[in-house]
């Protein structure tokens, strides 16, 4: 079937079957680079570049750079059923990769993959690939490149030559047709370029964290064991539940550690997270100097301060039942008798010993009796 292409309607994309060689300047190893080719439907204006792989990141990155080269976006993207872009190739209902679809939505274009095993659906890019093989790969086959940047500089010169070449059957170059017919019909580029992101399905663990690239990120604790989608960029990790974003984190390295937001924790975990020597000492100081002194002694005398956390928190919570004045008196009594535990302070308050007056200590014996020898007996 002979097809008529409307200006600005379709952009055909594919990879060339032949690779290009790049020599590693450090090891001398010869590496194979893939050639991405894009061609507009009406003018056949062509873009090509080399990437290391045909993976999702390189596939989407080549699209974004092609849009910049054309200075606009076509209404549709016609691609092969490459696994990076099309998750499930189907004649009736193809399934597009989520990241690829997100990129297309960002640029306001639609993805229409070719039918499986029907290369004539994308004949434009098939011809562009053939021309790229002749005008780029064949032309550069005897040259040596030590980096992919150097290779792409050479490819850019070849692409310019290809687009400036006047075709026999039209009597005009691809560049002339693009400027006259297709450029005005392209959609404008968005204000910001698309930031590549991967999507990963994950399940919330019992500790209300999801694992992304060997690092754990928190989500609200009410979503335990729920299935989530994580959107992963080079700098951020966003977690979505039923299409709603429930968490956002700065991306961390793959170190098997945790990134936890306080608001995601249940109230009991938040209280425990607040147990630090500095915070406990500050809260004790707000009650009074005697409470602060007792707490400081408890934390100092334990092998590790955390051993005294619960005793100190328990002592300070007694203020809810007895008030700050009585707790201060009880802590003062505990300091006098050398008590260093929650149970001692609680016992003092229960038995009202904090309210009893204590006689000041003297140098004379507390009991005077004839049978008591006294200190002079020993001299």
C-alpha positions in Angstrom: 0.0 0.0 0.0 1.4 3.4 -1.0 1.4 5.7 2.0 1.1 9.5 2.1 2.9 11.2 5.0 1.4 14.3 6.5 4.0 16.9 7.6 4.7 16.8 11.3 2.6 13.7 11.9 5.1 10.8 12.3 8.6 10.3 13.4 10.0 6.8 12.6 12.7 5.4 14.9 14.9 2.3 14.9 18.4 0.9 15.4 20.7 -0.1 12.5 21.5 -3.8 12.4 25.3 -3.0 12.0 27.4 -1.7 14.8 30.3 0.7 14.9 33.7 0.0 16.6 35.1 2.1 19.4 38.6 1.4 20.8 39.0 1.7 24.6 42.0 4.0 25.0 42.9 2.4 28.3 42.8 -1.3 27.5 42.8 -1.3 23.7 39.6 -3.4 23.7 37.3 -2.9 20.7 33.8 -2.1 21.8 30.6 -2.2 19.7 28.4 0.8 19.6 24.7 0.8 18.4 23.5 3.3 15.8 20.1 4.9 16.5 18.3 6.4 13.5 15.2 8.7 13.4 13.5 10.0 10.3 10.5 12.3 9.8 7.7 11.1 7.6 7.1 13.9 5.1 10.7 15.2 4.6 12.7 12.1 5.5 14.9 14.5 7.5 17.2 12.2 9.4 19.0 12.1 12.8 21.5 9.4 13.9 23.8 8.9 16.9 25.8 6.1 18.5 25.0 4.7 22.0 26.6 1.9 23.9 23.4 -0.2 24.2 19.8 -0.6 23.0 18.7 -0.5 26.6 15.8 1.7 27.9 18.0 4.5 29.1 19.9 4.9 25.8 16.6 4.4 23.8 14.8 7.2 25.6 17.9 9.4 25.7 18.3 9.1 21.9 14.6 10.2 21.5 15.1 13.3 23.6 18.2 14.3 21.7 16.5 13.7 18.4 13.7 16.1 19.4 16.2 18.7 20.2 17.9 18.2 16.8 14.5 18.6 15.0 13.5 21.5 17.1 10.1 20.1 17.7 8.0 16.9 18.2 6.0 14.9 15.8 2.4 13.8 16.6 3.3 10.1 16.6 6.3 7.9 17.2 6.4 4.8 15.0 8.9 2.3 16.5 9.9 -1.3 16.1 8.8 -3.7 18.8 12.1 -3.3 20.6 11.9 -4.8 24.1 13.2 -1.6 25.6 10.1 0.4 24.3 7.4 -2.2 23.8 6.9 -4.6 26.8 4.5 -6.8 25.0 4.3 -6.9 21.2 0.7 -7.5 20.1 -1.1 -6.9 16.8 -4.2 -5.6 18.6 -3.1 -4.2 21.9 0.7 -3.6 22.3 1.9 -2.9 25.8 4.3 0.1 25.9 7.0 0.4 28.6 5.9 2.7 31.3 9.0 4.9 31.2 8.7 5.2 27.4 5.1 6.1 27.7 5.9 8.7 30.3 8.5 10.3 28.0 6.0 10.4 25.2 3.4 12.1 27.4 6.0 14.7 28.6 6.5 15.7 24.9 2.8 15.5 24.0 3.3 12.7 21.4 1.8 9.2 21.0 3.6 5.8 20.5 2.2 3.7 17.7 4.5 0.6 17.3 4.6 -1.2 14.0 2.8 -4.5 13.7 5.0 -7.5 14.7 7.0 -8.8 11.7 5.7 -6.0 9.5 8.8 -3.8 8.7 6.8 -2.1 5.9 4.9 -0.3 8.6 8.0 1.8 9.2 9.4 1.8 5.7 10.6 5.4 6.2 13.1 4.5 8.9 14.0 1.2 7.1 15.2 3.4 4.2 16.8 5.8 6.6 18.7 2.8 8.2 19.8 1.7 4.8 21.1 5.1 3.9 22.7 5.4 7.4 24.5 2.1 6.7 25.8 3.5 3.4 26.5 7.1 4.4 27.7 6.6 8.0 28.7 3.1 8.8 30.4 2.4 5.4 32.0 5.8 5.3 33.5 5.5 8.8 34.5 1.8 8.7 38.2 2.5 8.2 38.5 5.1 10.8 39.5 4.5 14.5 37.6 6.2 17.3 38.8 6.3 20.9 35.5 7.5 22.5 31.9 7.5 21.7 31.9 11.3 21.8 34.5 11.3 19.0 32.4 8.8 17.0 29.3 11.0 17.4 31.1 14.0 16.1 32.0 12.1 13.0 28.4 10.8 12.7 27.1 14.3 12.9 29.1 15.4 9.9 27.9 12.4 7.9 24.2 13.2 8.9 24.7 16.8 7.7 26.0 15.5 4.4 23.1 13.1 4.0 20.5 15.7 4.8 22.1 18.3 2.4 22.2 15.9 -0.5 19.7 16.6 -3.2 17.5 13.6 -4.0 16.9 12.6 -7.6 13.2 11.9 -7.5 12.3 15.1 -5.6 14.9 17.5 -6.8 15.4 18.9 -3.3 17.4 17.9 -0.2 15.9 16.6 3.0 17.0 19.8 4.7 15.1 21.9 2.2 11.9 19.9 2.6 12.2 20.0 6.3 12.6 23.7 6.5 9.8 24.4 4.0 7.2 21.7 4.9 7.8 19.9 8.1 9.4 22.3 10.6 6.4 24.6 10.9 4.1 21.6 11.6 6.1 20.1 14.5 4.8 20.6 18.1 7.0 22.9 20.2 9.4 21.4 22.7 8.3 21.6 26.4 10.0 24.1 28.7 12.0 21.4 30.5 13.5 18.3 28.9 12.4 14.9 30.1 14.3 13.5 33.0 14.8 9.8 32.5 13.1 7.7 35.1 12.7 3.9 35.6 9.6 2.4 37.1 9.8 -0.6 39.4 7.0 -2.5 41.1 7.8 -3.3 44.8 6.0 -4.5 48.0 6.1 -2.7 51.3 7.8 -4.7 54.1 6.8 -5.1 57.7 9.1 -2.2 58.5 7.2 0.1 56.2 10.1 0.4 53.7 10.5 -0.6 50.0 13.7 -1.7 48.5 15.1 0.1 45.5 18.5 -0.8 44.1 19.7 -2.3 47.4 18.6 0.7 49.5 15.4 0.9 51.7 13.0 3.9 51.6 10.2 4.6 53.9 6.5 4.9 53.1 3.5 5.7 55.4 3.2 2.8 57.9 -0.5 2.4 57.1 0.6 0.9 53.7 2.2 -2.3 55.1 2.4 -5.1 52.6 0.8 -3.0 49.8 2.1 -3.2 46.2 3.6 0.1 45.1 5.3 1.6 42.1 8.6 3.4 42.5 9.7 6.0 40.0 13.5 6.1 40.0 15.6 9.0 38.6 19.3 9.7 39.0 18.6 11.9 42.0 15.2 11.0 43.4 13.0 8.0 44.3 9.2 8.6 44.3 6.7 6.0 45.5 3.2 5.8 44.2 0.1 3.9 45.4 -2.9 3.7 43.1 -1.5 6.6 41.1 -1.0 8.9 44.1 2.5 9.8 45.3 2.9 8.8 48.9 6.6 9.3 49.4 9.6 11.1 47.9 13.2 10.7 48.8 16.7 11.8 47.6 18.2 8.8 46.0 21.0 7.1 48.1 23.7 4.6 47.2 23.2 0.9 47.2 24.5 0.4 50.7 21.7 -1.8 52.3 20.9 1.1 54.6 17.6 2.9 55.3 16.2 6.3 54.5 13.3 7.0 56.9 11.0 10.0 57.1 9.7 10.6 60.6 6.1 11.2 59.5 6.0 7.7 58.0 6.7 6.1 61.4 3.9 5.0 63.8 3.6 7.1 66.9 5.3 4.5 69.1 8.3 4.4 66.8 8.5 8.2 66.7 8.6 8.3 70.5 11.4 5.7 70.5 13.3 7.5 67.8 13.3 10.6 70.1 15.2 8.8 72.8 18.6 10.3 72.6 20.8 11.4 75.6 20.6 15.0 74.6 16.8 15.1 74.2 16.2 13.2 77.4 18.5 15.5 79.3 16.7 18.5 77.8 13.2 17.2 78.9 14.5 16.5 82.4 15.9 20.0 82.6 12.4 21.4 81.8 11.0 19.6 84.9 13.6 20.8 87.4 17.3 20.7 88.4 17.0 17.7 90.7 15.3 15.6 88.0 17.9 16.7 85.6 20.7 15.7 88.0 19.2 12.3 88.6 18.8 11.6 84.9 22.3 12.7 84.2 23.7 10.4 86.8 21.7 7.4 85.5 22.9 8.0 81.9 26.5 8.5 83.1 26.7 5.4 85.3 25.4 2.9 82.8 27.9 1.1 80.5 26.0 2.6 77.5 23.6 5.5 77.8 20.9 3.6 76.0 20.7 1.2 79.0 19.3 4.0 81.0 16.8 5.4 78.4 13.8 3.6 79.7 14.5 4.3 83.3 14.8 8.0 82.6 11.7 8.2 80.4 9.8 6.3 83.1 10.9 8.8 85.8 9.9 11.8 83.6 6.5 10.3 82.8 5.7 10.3 86.6 5.1 14.0 86.2 1.8 13.3 84.6 0.6 11.5 87.8 2.2 13.5 90.5 3.2 16.8 89.0 6.5 18.5 88.6 6.8 19.7 92.2 6.4 16.3 93.8 8.7 14.6 91.1 11.4 17.2 91.9 11.1 16.4 95.6 11.2 12.6 94.9 14.3 13.0 92.7 15.9 15.0 95.5 15.2 12.3 98.0 16.5 9.6 95.5 19.8 11.6 95.2 20.1 11.7 99.0 19.7 7.9 99.5 21.7 7.0 96.4 18.7 5.5 94.4 19.3 5.3 90.7 16.2 3.6 89.3 12.6 4.2 88.2 11.2 1.9 90.8 12.9 3.8 93.6 11.5 7.1 92.5 8.1 5.6 92.0 8.2 4.0 95.5 9.1 7.4 97.1 6.1 9.0 95.5 3.7 6.2 96.3 4.7 6.2 100.0 4.7 10.0 100.2 8.3 10.0 101.4 8.9 13.0 99.1 6.6 15.0 101.5 8.4 14.1 104.7 10.8 16.6 106.2 14.3 15.4 106.9 16.4 16.6 109.8 19.7 18.2 108.8 22.7 15.9 109.4 24.8 16.6 112.6 28.1 15.5 113.9 26.6 14.0 117.1 25.2 10.4 117.2 21.5 10.2 116.4 21.0 8.2 119.8 22.5 9.2 123.1 22.7 6.4 125.7 25.1 5.4 128.5 25.9 2.1 126.7 27.2 3.9 123.5 30.9 4.3 123.8 31.5 7.3 121.5 34.6 8.1 119.6 36.8 8.8 122.6 36.6 5.2 123.7 39.0 4.3 120.9 41.7 6.8 121.8 
